[in-house]
Amino acid sequence: MAAATDNPPADITENLPDLPPSTLLPPLFNNTNPPPELLTQGAEALLYRTTYLVPSIPCALKHRPSKPYRHPILDARLTKQRILAEARVLAKCRREGVNVPAVYALDWEKGWLLMEWIEGGTVRSILDRWLHSTPVGVDASKRESELKDLMSRVGQTVGELHRAGVVHGDLTTSNLMLKPVSTADDTLASSHEEEGKQHQEQREQHLQGEVVVIDFGLAMQSVQDEDRAVDLYVLERAFGSTHPRAENLFQEVLRAYGESFKGAKVVLRRLEDVRMRGRKKSMIG
């Protein structure tokens, strides 16, 4: 049953982009001004940028539309379970001091979750920009030091997540945001869209800021070393395929992770076993 619900028929997901956005939005958000902006679309959910209470507070709206290929009762049950599970994980992480978006509101019957909007870019996009740029007059050793510092913050953040008893389930650099330190100028610029974009581009030229974990749709609460090691393995594989030029920097992620909480060293040893199983599976096919 899980396989059937997690992999919907191709024709249904392919037809979703052709539908008017208003037909996919929860009724509560159909008449907002400005209307929610569709950002990304997956097989299970759609992500919008909208506002919360007042137009000056941006937020992220995650909507799980009903699936016509599921039985209505099963669809409602799965939607409720997943909305509540994600909200509970986010709330737990916030209580434990992990950098994740705050939950503003939710409605499991309508299938939506409203969260804090995280300014900044993904670690993937920022890292790619840095690795493919060669600014004149910049010391190469300084650039490498800044990259290592970012990787250290990634490892520390993942460690804090695991210490809180949560495993992400889909750790990639696309699900890690680099939130810049806010300034008065940034706040002022955010009220003007064009200026805000310019500030965004300027802030992405450096690697400073907080690493924030996003997209907890596959997350679960667990303190098992095996689950934590698999989480790290997924991130390691994703990092190697997405950033092959910086694959050696991942050791800095693991170093910082190993120092992030008691028991992290045990997880790293378990990671070796997970790697061996992964290599064996790749050989067998």
N, C-alpha and C positions, 0 to 999 in steps of 0.2 A: 504493500500500500504506500509506503514512504517513497519508493522509487517513482510510483505513478504520480504522486502529488508534487514531487520536487522537479519533475521533468515534464512539463505540460506539452501537449501536442504542438508541433512547430507552427502549424497554420494559425493557431490562436495567438501566439506571441508575435508572429510576424504581422498580424493584422492590427495589433494594438496601436502602433504609431500612426495608422491612418485615421484613427478615431479622433474627433474633436476633443481637445483637452478638457472641456467642460463636462463631457460625458464620463471622464475618468476621475474627476475631482469629487471628494466628499461633498454632499450638499451644502455644508456649512461654509465652504470656501468658494462656492460658485459665483458669488456676487461681491467678492472683495475687490477693493480698488487701491493699488493696481492688482490685477489678477495674478495668481501664483504662476511662477515661471518654471516650466518643466526642465530639469537639469539632466537627469539620468533615468534610464528605464531598464529594469532587469526582468527576469522571468516571473518574479514574485511580487515586486514592489516598484513604485515610482517615487522619485525624489523631486520635490519642488522647493524653490525659494519663495517665501512669502513673508508676511509681517505678523507680529504678535501684539495684540491690543491696540497699539498705535503704529502709524506708518514708519516711525523712526527706529523701530526695533525689528531687525530682520530675524527670521528663524527658518528652520528646515522642516518641511512637512514630508513625512514618509507615509505613503498610502499603499495599502494592500488591497487592490480592487478584487471583487468577487470573481471566481473562476467558473465559467459556465460548464466546464468539463467535469467539475466535481459535484457530488450530491450536495444540495444546499445546506443540509444539517452538518455534514462533514466539513464543508467549506467554512461555515460560521465557527465551528469548533476549532479548526486549525488556525483561522485568523485570530481568534481570541487568544489562543495559547501563545502564538508567536508575538503578538503585540504586547501582551503582558510579560512574557519572558524577556523580551528586549528591554522593556521599561524597568523591570526589576533589576536586571543586570546593570543598566546604566545608573540606577539609583544606588545600588550597592557600591559601584565603583566611585561615585561621587562621595559617598560617606567615608570611603577608605582613602580618599585623597588622590585618586587616579584622574589624570586629565582626560575627561570625556565630556561630550555635550550634556547640558542639563536638560531634563525632561520638563516641558511646560504644561502639556495637556495630552490627553489621549481619549479615544473612543473605540473600544474593540468591536462594537456592533457595526460601526461604519468603517472600521479598518484603518484608522489613521493614528499617527504619533507625531506630536509637535515638539521639536527640540531646538535647543540653542543653535544659532548660526555661528559657525567657526570661521573667522576671517583668516585669510592666508591661502597658501597653495598646498598641494599634496607633496609629501616627501619625494614621491616619484618624479613629479614635474620639476621641482626645484633641483633635485639631484641631477636629473638629465641635463638641465640648463647649465649647471656648473661643470659637469663632465665634458660637455661639448663646447664650452667657451674657453678661450685662452686670452684673457685680458693682458694688455701690454703693461709692463712695469710692475706686475704683481709677483711677489716671491712665491715660487712653486712650493717651497716647504711650508709657507704660511697657509696656502690653499689646502694642502694636505692635512695640516693641523686642524683647520676649521672643519674639514670633512670628517675627520676622526672624532671631533667634538660632537658633531651632529649624530654620528653613529653611536657614540657613547650615550647620548640622551635617548636615542631609540631603545637601546638595550636596557637602560634604567627604567624607561616607561613601561616596556613589556614586563620587566621584573615586578614593577609595582602592580601591574594588572594581575599577574599570577599570584603575587603575595595576597591580593584581595580575594583570591579564590575564584577567579574568573579566567576561562580560556576563550580566546576570540573565535577560533574556528576558521578564519579567513584572513590571517595576517599577511598583508602585502604592503608595499610602500604606497600603494594607492589608498589604503585605509589608514594611513598615518598622515595627519596634517601638521604643518609647521605654523603655529599661531604666533605672529609677530607681537612684540611688546607694543601695546597701544600707547599713543601719544595724543596730546591735545590736537595737533595738526591732523592726525589720522581721523580723529572723531569728527573734526570740522569737514574734512574732505569727503567723508562717507555720506554726507548729505548732498553732495554733488556727484552724480554718477561718473562723469568723465574724469573729474579730478580723483575720484576714488579709485578708478582703474589705473591711473598714473601712479598713485601711491602704492597700489598693489604691486605693480611691476617693479617699482623701486625697492620695495621691501623684499621681493623675491630675489634680489641681486645678492643678498647675504644669507647666511645660514643661522642667524640668531632667532631665538624664540622658543616657545614651548611645543613639545611634541604632544599632539592630541590624537587619541585613538577614536576612530569613527566606525560606523556600520557594524552593529552588533547583531545582525540578523541571524547569524549562525552560532552566536556565543552561548556558553553554558557555564554553570557554576560547578567547579571541580577543583580539588586540591591534589589530584592524582599526578604523580611525576610523569607517567606515560602521556597523559593528555597535554601537560605542559610541554613535554619534549616534542610531541607531534606539532604543537603550535609553533615552536621554534623552527622545526624542520620545514613547515610550510613557508614560513618567512624566509628561511635560508634558500630554498629552491626558487621562490619568487624573486628574491634579490639577485640570484645568479642569472636567471633568465632575462630579467628586466634591465639589470645594470651589470653586464658582463665585464665592463671596463673597470668596475670598482668592486669586483667580487672579493678581493683580498681585504677590503675594508670591513667585511662582515665579521671578521675576527674581533673587531672593536666592539661590535654589538654584543657578542658572546662574552667578552671580557667584562663589560659593564653589567651585563645580566648576571654574571656569576657573583658579583659583589652587591647585588641589589636586595637580596633577602636571604635569610637563613634557609638552607635547603636548596638554594639555586645550583650549587655545585653538583648535587645529586641529580638534578634535572639535566645538567650538561652531560653527565656520564650516561644517563638514559638516552640522550640525544645520539650518542655514538651507536647505540643499539638500533635506534630508529633509522639512522643513516644506512647501516648494514642491511636492514630489511628492505629499504628503498632501493639500494643498489642491486640486491638479489632479485627484486621484483622487476627492475629494469632489464636485467640480463635475461630473465625468463620470458618477459614480454606479456 
